[in-house]
Amino acid sequence: MRSLGRALTARLRLIMASVLGIALRKLVYRKLSFHEKIVKKVRELPVYWVVDDAFSSWIRAIQNATIRELSPEVDWIDDETIIQVRRMTAEDLETKGVLPESEHEYEDTLHVIKLPLPIPTDVFAPQFLFIRPDEYGLFKCFGTHKKCILTGNPGISKSCFQWKFILFCYRQDLFNKLWPFVEE
């Protein structure tokens, strides 16, 4: 009977210590700021959640690819070692309506880039990027400021713009080759 009492007492002490430990941990956790709680949770994440193999492969492919310019008559080439660029004009593109007259030559063109590997996300044409001439000014602006925010209505290709920006960050030689403006 006496050993049973000791066992219950020991068990009760263990339960109390456990409850007290949990309460103390909660108390310490509550003292953390919201930012500190987030940082703590992020540090607890396994590394494999942070690294995306498809994205890493895509980056390596665009870094190591050679650039090849194609004329509108030449077909696209299936090759994972080259970035293909085609300058398309309004006549090259199949348009249903009549395009308005533009003041500048560069407004009638569009650069179509075929990437070595598809973009690792759900986009319309995962292996192609379509770059309008006015976007080059945005890239230049983003490159000269420390902090930039791109906002806009839904459906104006903000997500696609990020992939173009990533491409030009890794391949500045491609950006310089396609830059349509003459700087004075």
Backbone as a ProteinNet text record, in pm:
[ID]
protein_1_A
[PRIMARY]
MRSLGRALTARLRLIMASVLGIALRKLVYRKLSFHEKIVKKVRELPVYWVVDDAFSSWIRAIQNATIRELSPEVDWIDDETIIQVRRMTAEDLETKGVLPESEHEYEDTLHVIKLPLPIPTDVFAPQFLFIRPDEYGLFKCFGTHKKCILTGNPGISKSCFQWKFILFCYRQDLFNKLWPFVEE
[TERTIARY]
82.4	0	87.4	193.2	281.5	351.5	393.9	459.2	360.8	233.6	131.8	116.8	121.9	113	230.2	351	469	460.2	412.4	400	300.1	188.6	90.1	148.2	221.4	282	383.7	465.9	565.2	496.5	389.9	313.7	249.8	196	134.9	238.4	357.2	464.6	504.6	511	546.6	441.7	315.2	206.2	213.2	235.1	242.9	360.9	474.8	591.7	564	496.6	462.6	369.2	265.5	169.5	238.9	324.3	395.9	491.9	558.1	649	576.3	459.5	379.5	335.8	292.1	247.9	363.1	481.7	597.4	635.6	631.1	662.5	562.3	434.5	332.8	356.4	396.4	423	540.9	645.5	761.3	722.2	642.1	600.5	514.5	431.2	345.3	425.6	541.8	622.5	690.1	695.3	756.6	667.4	730.1	652.3	601.2	511.8	455.9	566.4	657	768.9	857.5	887.5	971.9	905.1	773.1	701	711.7	699.2	709.4	850	950.6	1089.4	1114.7	1060.8	1078.3	1014.9	895	827.2	903.8	957.3	1031.3	1158.6	1225.3	1347.3	1319	1196.6	1160.4	1125.9	1109.4	1075.3	1191.9	1161.4	1268.4	1322.1	1448.6	1513	1447.5	1400.9	1344.8	1217.5	1156.4	1038.8	1080	1199.2	1244.7	1302.2	1372	1438.2	1345.1	1330	1247.3	1339.1	1343.4	1432.7	1399.3	1270.6	1231.1	1279	1266.3	1311.7	1463.7	1534.5	1681.1	1726.6	1660.8	1694.6	1668.7	1557.8	1523.2	1628.8	1670.5	1773.4	1904	1946.8	2070.6	2060.4	1944.2	1926.4	1937.7	1876.9	1885.7	2024.8	2093.4	2228.5	2326	2312	2408.3	2371.4	2252.4	2206.2	2274.2	2290	2337.9	2216.3	2237.2	2127.5	2132.4	2016.7	2007.8	1888.8	1914.2	1806.4	1755.3	1623.7	1559.7	1477.3	1470.7	1382	1241.8	1138.8	1002.1	974.6	1051.3	1026.7	1080.8	1178.3	1243.6	1159.8	1145.6	1070	1149.5	1075.7	1139.7	1215.8	1325.1	1409.5	1388.6	1372	1361.7	1501.8	1555.4	1690.3	1696.8	1739.7	1746.2	1872.9	1953.1	2077.8	2077.3	1964.3	1960.8	1835.5	1852.8	1741	1717.5	1597.9	1566.2	1485.3	1523.3	1456.6	1408.8	1284.7	1227.3	1160.5	1195.7	1131.6	1014.5	895.7	774	715.9	663.2	594.5	445.2	367.4	222	182.9	259.2	228.9	257.7	359.4	395.3	291.4	227.9	129.5	-6.3	-80.9	-214.8	-309.8	-348.1	-439	-571.8	-677.5	-813.4	-854.4	-811.4	-851	-736.9	-765.7	-664.3	-599	-466.1	-392.8	-385.8	-394.4	-384.4	-241.5	-231.5	-99.7	-24.6	103.8	183.2	284.1	327.6	423.7	566	591.2	726.6	733.6	846.6	864.7	858.5	915.8	922.9	786.5	684.1	551.3	483.7	534.5	476	543.3	631.6	706.4	682.6	718.1	705.7	819.1	889.9	993.5	932.1	949.8	904.4	1030.2	1038.9	1156.3	1113.8	1180.9	1158.2	1269.3	1230.3	1325.1	1373.1	1489.6	1540	1450.2	1394.1	1302.1	1175.1	1062.2	939	950.5	880.1	874.7	808.3	867.1	814.5	690	588	461.8	353	230.5	119	104	148.4	129.3	75.3	33.7	-31.1	57.7	175.3	270.4	400.7	421.5	530.6	671.6	690.6	826	849.8	749.3	761.2	735.6	810.1	785.4	763.3	661.4	627.4	657.2	749.4	794.1	757.2	673.6	633.4	744.6	757.9	864.5	854.9	734.3	721.8	769.5	781.2	826.2	975.3	1053.2	1196.3	1223	1138.8	1151.3	1125	1027.3	1000.6	1119.4	1180.3	1296.5	1409.7	1430	1535.3	1504.9	1378.1	1336.3	1357.9	1320	1337.1	1485	1568.8	1711.2	1783.7	1723.8	1792.3	1743.1	1637.2	1584.3	1602.7	1621.8	1639.8	1508.7	1399.9	1270.1	1168.3	1098.8	994.8	876.2	758.7	637.1	562.2	525	447.3	303.1	213.7	72.8	-7.6	-130.5	-216.6	-340.6	-430	-555	-528.6	-621.1	-604.7	-600	-512.1	-505.2	-412.6	-326.2	-235.9	-95	-81.1	45	151.7	111.4	210	293.3	231.7	304.4	400.9	358.9	449.1	565.3	538.8	644.6	755.5	719.8	823.8	917.4	865.6	951.4	1041.8	990.5	1073.3	1184.4	1148.2	1246.1	1354.5	1315.7	1413.5	1506.5	1449.4	1531	1634.2	1591.8	1684.1	1783.1	1748.2	1845	1959.9	1927	2030.2	2100.1	2031.8	2089.9	2082.4	2168	2170.1	2219.2	2297.3	2341.6	2222.7	2124.2	2002.8	1924.3	1913.5	1844	1912.6	2045.4	2118.7	2103.6	2093.9	2077.3	1938.5	1836.6	1699.3	1654.5	1729.5	1692.8	1664.1	1538.8	1499.5	1532.8	1580.2	1598.2	1744.8	1765.4	1899.8	1919.5	2017.2	2042	2135.8	2105.9	2188.8	2288.6
-118	0	125.3	114.5	228.9	253.5	148.6	163.2	218	182	234.7	384.6	429.4	572	648.7	588.3	653.5	660.5	556	553	659.2	672.3	775	914.7	931.6	1062	1095.5	998	1020.9	1053	979.8	1002	1141.1	1180.5	1312.8	1422.9	1401.5	1500.9	1511.7	1399.9	1399.5	1474.6	1450.7	1519.6	1669.1	1706.6	1849.3	1916.7	1848	1904.3	1921.7	1823.5	1830.9	1948.1	1961.8	2071.6	2205.4	2212.4	2336.3	2370	2267.5	2289.1	2342.2	2284.9	2332.3	2475.4	2504.8	2640.6	2739.2	2699.9	2789.2	2810.7	2703.9	2718.7	2811	2797.8	2886.1	3030.1	3049.1	3182.7	3244.4	3167.9	3216.9	3244.5	3156.9	3173.4	3297.8	3326.7	3444.9	3573.7	3569.3	3691.4	3726.8	3634.1	3662.2	3755.1	3842	3928.5	3845.6	3902.4	3832	3796	3891	3867	3753	3752.2	3646.8	3509.9	3505.4	3379	3325.8	3415.6	3374.6	3323.8	3397.2	3356	3220.1	3198.1	3069.4	2956.7	2979.2	2877.6	2848.9	2953.3	2935.1	2854.2	2881	2806.9	2660	2627.9	2489	2412	2483.6	2417.2	2332	2215.4	2134.8	2204.2	2181.9	2247.7	2209.7	2087.1	2045	2119.4	2188.1	2269	2398.9	2444.1	2573.7	2562.7	2455.7	2440.4	2370.4	2427.5	2368.8	2323.5	2193.8	2138.5	2188.2	2202.1	2247.5	2391.4	2476.4	2615.3	2620.4	2541.1	2537.8	2489.6	2388.4	2337.4	2443.8	2515.8	2620.7	2731.8	2771.7	2876.4	2830.1	2707.3	2655.4	2652.2	2613.7	2605.5	2742.7	2845.6	2978.2	3039.4	3005.5	3058.1	3000.2	2872.7	2803.7	2804.3	2850.9	2846.1	2952.7	2921.9	3021.2	3090.6	3212	3290.9	3280.9	3254.5	3243	3324.8	3417.8	3497.9	3429	3418.8	3353.6	3455.2	3437.5	3520.7	3460.6	3537.5	3486.6	3364.1	3343.9	3231.2	3098.9	3105.3	2985.1	2925.4	2792.6	2723.6	2720.1	2706.5	2692.2	2560.6	2559.7	2441.5	2382.8	2251	2185	2152.6	2239	2221.4	2285.9	2210.2	2259.3	2337.1	2365.1	2437.8	2577.5	2619.3	2753	2829.5	2960.9	3054.1	3113.6	3095.1	3143.5	3272.1	3369	3498.9	3529	3572	3609	3744.8	3837.9	3969.5	3961.2	3976.6	3964.2	4104	4124.9	4250.2	4222.9	4326	4310.6	4220.2	4225	4141.1	3993.9	3967.7	3829.6	3764.3	3846.2	3794.1	3785.3	3684.5	3670.5	3757	3869.5	3960.1	3963.2	3967.5	3970	4111.2	4209.5	4346.7	4426.6	4548.4	4637.9	4710.1	4707.9	4776.1	4925.4	5011.7	5155.5	5192.8	5302	5352.2	5396.1	5363.2	5404	5509.6	5587.2	5693	5640	5530.1	5477.2	5337.9	5307.9	5178.5	5064.9	5085.2	4977.7	4937.1	5018.9	4984	4876.7	4854.1	4753.5	4617.7	4601.9	4476.4	4410.1	4283.7	4202.8	4101.1	4085.8	3982.4	3856.2	3747.1	3617	3538.1	3492.2	3418.1	3275.8	3179.8	3039.5	2999.3	2954.9	2918.9	2775.3	2743.6	2606.3	2505.2	2544.2	2458.4	2537.4	2470.5	2542	2608.3	2717.8	2786.1	2691.2	2674.8	2575.3	2621.8	2662.2	2702.5	2695.6	2716.3	2713.1	2848.7	2858.3	2978	2934.4	3030.5	3002.2	2920.4	2969.3	2899.2	2888.2	2779.9	2774.2	2784.1	2760.5	2769.1	2898.3	2986.4	3110.1	3231	3337.6	3467.2	3568.1	3650.4	3752	3887.1	3961.7	4086.8	4203.5	4289.8	4410.5	4515.7	4602.2	4703.1	4795	4824.6	4914.2	4849.1	4717.2	4649.5	4670	4698.8	4719.6	4838.9	4942	5056.9	5017.9	4928.3	4879.5	4801.7	4717.8	4642	4736.1	4839.9	4937.9	5009.4	5044.8	5112.2	5021.5	4895.5	4801.3	4780.3	4788.2	4766.7	4883.8	5003.1	5121.2	5162.5	5101.8	5135.7	5018.7	5050.6	4944.5	4874.1	4949	4891	4932.5	4834.7	4860.6	4769.4	4819.8	4740.5	4748.4	4632.8	4627	4594.1	4685.8	4663.8	4677.2	4635.7	4650.4	4564.9	4583.2	4507.3	4360.1	4274.4	4131.7	4109.2	4019.6	3982.6	4064.3	4148.3	4229.4	4170.4	4044.6	3970	4010.5	4041.7	4070.1	3946.3	3829.6	3705.3	3671.1	3690.2	3664.4	3763.1	3886	3986.9	3942.1	3875.5	3831.5	3730.3	3642.9	3545.2	3615	3716.4	3793.4	3864.4	3919.8	3990.7	3895.1	3776	3676.5	3639	3618.4	3585.6	3694.9	3820.5	3930	3954.8	3918.5	3929.2	3830.6	3711.4	3610	3626.2	3684.6	3700.8	3847.4	3930.3	4071.8	4093.8	3999.5	4009.6	4000.9	3920.7	3910.1	4041.4	4098.8	4227.6	4334.6	4342.3	4443.6	4422.5	4298.2	4268.3	4309.8	4295.7	4324.6	4467.5	4542.7	4678.8	4761.6	4810.2	4874.1	5022.5	5084.5	5228.6	5266.2	5380.5	5432.6	5537.5	5512.5	5606.9	5716.7	5839.7	5954	5987.4
0	0	0	79.7	88.7	-46.1	-117.8	-247	-351.5	-335.8	-425.7	-404.5	-280.2	-248.3	-305.9	-293.4	-349.7	-502.8	-562.3	-708.1	-754.8	-682	-717.7	-698.1	-587.9	-560.7	-669.2	-707.1	-812.1	-945.2	-971.7	-1095	-1094.1	-980.9	-965.5	-984.4	-926.6	-944.8	-1092.5	-1161.2	-1303.4	-1386.1	-1353.7	-1423.3	-1396.2	-1272.1	-1235.7	-1306.2	-1309.8	-1376.5	-1525.7	-1582.9	-1724.2	-1751.5	-1670.9	-1687.5	-1666.8	-1565.3	-1536.5	-1651	-1705.7	-1818.5	-1939.8	-1968	-2081.6	-2058.1	-1937.2	-1904.9	-1918.4	-1872.4	-1884.2	-2030.2	-2110.8	-2252.7	-2321.5	-2285.4	-2343.4	-2301.5	-2177.9	-2127.4	-2202.5	-2222.2	-2295.6	-2440.7	-2499.8	-2638.4	-2655.2	-2558.4	-2566	-2559.3	-2498.5	-2487.9	-2619.7	-2713.4	-2842.7	-2924.3	-2998.6	-3087.1	-3204.8	-3279.5	-3394.8	-3493.9	-3518.7	-3609.5	-3559.2	-3430.3	-3373.3	-3384.1	-3369.6	-3383.8	-3526.9	-3624.3	-3763.6	-3793.6	-3746.5	-3769.1	-3706.6	-3587.8	-3520	-3601.2	-3654.7	-3735.3	-3864.7	-3929	-4053.3	-4027.3	-3916.7	-3884	-3855.9	-3816.6	-3789.9	-3917.5	-4030.7	-4156.9	-4205.2	-4258.3	-4318.1	-4442.8	-4473.7	-4586.3	-4718.5	-4734.6	-4863	-4899	-4806.2	-4838.4	-4905.6	-4877.1	-4925.4	-5067	-5099.6	-5228.5	-5326.9	-5445.3	-5550.1	-5662.4	-5687.7	-5788.9	-5929	-5960.6	-6094.1	-6118.2	-6017.4	-6030.3	-6045.3	-5965.4	-5973.9	-6111	-6164.5	-6298.3	-6404.5	-6390.1	-6485.3	-6483.8	-6364	-6351.1	-6414.6	-6385.9	-6445.7	-6598.8	-6649.2	-6794.5	-6860.5	-6801.5	-6864.6	-6846.2	-6737.7	-6717.5	-6819.6	-6851.2	-6937.1	-7084.9	-7119	-7258.1	-7343.2	-7470.6	-7566.5	-7627.4	-7673.8	-7729.9	-7881.4	-7940.6	-8086.1	-8133.9	-8225.8	-8283.6	-8408.8	-8419.2	-8533	-8611.1	-8740	-8821	-8814.7	-8847.7	-8838.1	-8925.8	-9031.2	-9120.8	-9066.3	-8976.8	-8925.1	-8813	-8813.9	-8708.9	-8578.9	-8468.4	-8337.9	-8332.9	-8258.2	-8244.8	-8105.6	-8098	-7967.2	-7917.3	-7833.1	-7780.9	-7642.8	-7544.1	-7406.6	-7376.6	-7478.7	-7455.5	-7515.4	-7574	-7634.6	-7592.7	-7586.7	-7569.7	-7708.5	-7761.4	-7895.3	-7886.6	-7966.4	-7965	-8105.5	-8114.4	-8243.2	-8227.3	-8315.5	-8315.9	-8411.8	-8358.4	-8438	-8461.1	-8578.7	-8609.4	-8617.6	-8634.5	-8642.3	-8758.6	-8869.9	-8985.7	-8956.3	-8872	-8838.3	-8747.9	-8666.3	-8571.3	-8639.7	-8608	-8664.8	-8583.8	-8640	-8569.7	-8641.8	-8564.1	-8619.7	-8659.6	-8581.4	-8607.5	-8666	-8700.3	-8754.6	-8637.6	-8635.2	-8529.1	-8560.7	-8459.9	-8485	-8525.9	-8599.8	-8640.9	-8516.7	-8509.3	-8394.1	-8435.6	-8339.4	-8365.1	-8369.7	-8298.8	-8286.9	-8348.2	-8409.6	-8474	-8372.3	-8253.9	-8155.9	-8101.8	-8117.8	-8067.7	-8152.9	-8273.3	-8361.8	-8348.8	-8254.4	-8243.2	-8109.2	-8106.3	-7986.3	-7989.7	-7879.1	-7872.5	-7813.2	-7883.3	-7835.3	-7802.5	-7677.7	-7632	-7598.6	-7661.3	-7626.3	-7531.1	-7412.5	-7307.4	-7324.5	-7269.2	-7278.9	-7207.8	-7094.1	-7018.1	-6988.5	-6972.4	-6936.2	-6799	-6783	-6653.7	-6553.5	-6434.2	-6339	-6263.8	-6336.5	-6275.6	-6382.2	-6341.2	-6435.4	-6502.7	-6626	-6707.2	-6842.9	-6923.1	-7051.3	-7144.8	-7174.4	-7261.5	-7183.4	-7110.1	-7011.8	-7068.3	-7197.6	-7250.9	-7329	-7333.5	-7409.4	-7320.1	-7345.9	-7283.5	-7395.6	-7380.4	-7478.9	-7415.6	-7475.7	-7414.8	-7504.7	-7449.7	-7520.7	-7506.4	-7602.2	-7595.8	-7474.5	-7428.3	-7313.3	-7183.5	-7181.2	-7059.6	-7034	-7136.2	-7117.3	-7026.2	-7038.7	-6948.8	-6804.3	-6783.3	-6647.7	-6592.5	-6675.9	-6631	-6591.3	-6670.6	-6642.4	-6510.9	-6489.6	-6366.3	-6245.5	-6257	-6146.9	-6115.6	-6216.1	-6195.4	-6133.1	-6137	-6084.5	-5945.7	-5896.3	-5764.4	-5668.4	-5541.3	-5441.3	-5408.2	-5405	-5371.6	-5476.9	-5532.6	-5632.1	-5603.9	-5630.6	-5616.3	-5748.5	-5800.4	-5923.6	-5886.2	-5917.6	-5886.7	-6016	-6009	-6125.4	-6112	-6205.8	-6207.5	-6235.8	-6197.8	-6229.4	-6380.1	-6422.1	-6561.9	-6649.1	-6590	-6673.1	-6679.1	-6641.1	-6651.9	-6551.2	-6429.9	-6325.4	-6294.9	-6291.1	-6262.6	-6375.2	-6499.4	-6612.3	-6611.3	-6569.4	-6562.5	-6468.3	-6358.5	-6265	-6330	-6416.7	-6484.7	-6586	-6653.5	-6746	-6668.4	-6553.7	-6471.9	-6422.3	-6377.9	-6332.6	-6448.2	-6567	-6684.1	-6709.7	-6709.4	-6738.9	-6625.4	-6504	-6394.1	-6414.1	-6459	-6481.1	-6615.9	-6713	-6846.7	-6888.6	-6829.6	-6864.2	-7006.9	-7058.5	-7198	-7293.7	-7260	-7340.7	-7335.3	-7216.8	-7202.4	-7287.1	-7279.2	-7355.6	-7506	-7548.5	-7690.5	-7740.5	-7655.5	-7696.6	-7667.8	-7588.9	-7549.3	-7674.1	-7691.6	-7818.2	-7829.3	-7722.5	-7723.7	-7748	-7810.5	-7829.7	-7720.9	-7634.6	-7525.2	-7572.3	-7531.7	-7570.6	-7461.9
[MASK]
++++++++++++++++++++++++++++++++++++++++++++++++++++++++++++++++++++++++++++++++++++++++++++++++++++++++++++++++++++++++++++++++++++++++++++++++++++++++++++++++++++++++++++++++++++++++

